[in-house]
Amino acid sequence: MEQRDDGLLLRRLEDLLHRFQTRERLETTRFLTPEEQARCLQHLRRAGEGRFRLWGGYEGAERQVLCLIPDWLDTAAWETGDEGPVAAVALNFPGAELSHRDVLGALMAAGLKRETVGDILLSPGQGTLFVLRENLGYVLSNLDRAGRVRLRLEAIPCAQAALPEKKTALERCTVASLRTDCVLAAAWRLSRERAAELLRQGLVQVDHLPAEKGDRLLSEGQTVSARGQGKFRLAEVCGPTKKGRTAIIIERYL
């Protein structure tokens, strides 16, 4: 797990925000983890700044760059064009299989910092790597193998990246209320006591931010994760049942 320094993160964001509001020009961060993204967005909303976009090379990316975008910029064309902050690299390694750790280790060994690398999407014999555009040339010149596996690299438009199919399963259940501890217990088939213990231990996140209070009400669309349990999204709140409970649909990530 990456070490987090919230104070440093928010100080850097304040500097970025000051430059953006003073000069009215595009400003971007490095790649952020989901928790860092959530903390930055929370800070921007408190500051009343709504001109931002998260982008990791494709919709739904885990690691993303926070972009502060002036009104004059055509966001859609900029994101996917040659001047966007994120570049995609196609990886080919026929007849071999690589893990995320293999590719990330090769990138770190080549001298790149973790914050310059986005998502790494792999399947047998091929994959896609997202990096900061400023590092694209360096990656193409210096990454030629991962361990003993030789790599063939090609810069491609983000829109051409081969994306893996998202694997989820929908499950309908009922809860006494939309309290966090109630929904946790139902989603993972735990006792309320065990759900409360996970919260007390700081193992639960709601929308990538730590959650400690079991009585917090969840809303439709929120994502919940817990170390050792997995992750799910509260996909739909269906309403009351005849027995006075609340029917919900959970989207579980497999």
Secondary structure, 3 states (H helix, E strand, C coil): CCCCCHHHHHHHHHHHHHHHHHHCCCEEEEEECHHHHHHHHHHHHHCCCCCEEEECCCCCCCCEEEEECCCCCCHHHHHHCCCCCEEEEEEECCCCCCCHHHHHHHHHHCCCCHHHEEEEEEECCEEEEEEEHHHHHHHHHHCCEECCEECEEEEECHHHCCCCCCCEEEEEEEECCCEHHHHHHHHHCCCHHHHHHHHHCCCEEECCEECCCCCCECCCCCEEEECCCEEEEEEEEEEECCCCCEEEEEEEEC
